[in-house]
Amino acid sequence: MLRHLTTAAAVTLALAGGAGIATAQDGPFEMQIAARQGIMAYRALQLGTLGAMAKGEVDYDAAAAQKAADNLMASVALDGSMLWPQGSDNEANPKSEALPAIWADGSDIGAKGKAMVDAATAMQAAAGTGLDGLKTAMGEVGGACGGCHKAFRVPQ
């Protein structure tokens, strides 16, 4: 029993030591920013697979394309609303790449999000059916990504 408690205490101390735990000194909404950036990196990984096939950098593989498209769809289907609290922009926290315009009156962020879901849905339907379908869907996904990033992300 004591051994079990000692192990549990060691795990707790290791986690509390800062491994992945945000503190007040990190800035506002540190965890939300890190989580949404992680989701964006995951999407980029899937799009890298699809884009490499669309550009002819790697041979088209229907199974790999479908897997990447399914993963992309899963990531855009997540309810990420808790990851975007007002005040988690780059002016409030320099680790954020989100511009305050996301939360401005009249922002079309909802429409941009819907465009991404629609594009990912089209990609999921097309990716495993052939290279031509993948290429067409890739244009739609790229447009949806760029539409949001140009309006609401710090320029890269």
Secondary structure as GFF3:
##gff-version 3
##sequence-region A 1 156
A	DSSP	alpha_helix	2	16	.	.	.	ID=ss1
A	DSSP	three_ten_helix	24	26	.	.	.	ID=ss2
A	DSSP	alpha_helix	30	54	.	.	.	ID=ss3
A	DSSP	alpha_helix	62	77	.	.	.	ID=ss4
A	DSSP	three_ten_helix	81	83	.	.	.	ID=ss5
A	DSSP	three_ten_helix	100	103	.	.	.	ID=ss6
A	DSSP	alpha_helix	109	126	.	.	.	ID=ss7
A	DSSP	alpha_helix	131	152	.	.	.	ID=ss8
###
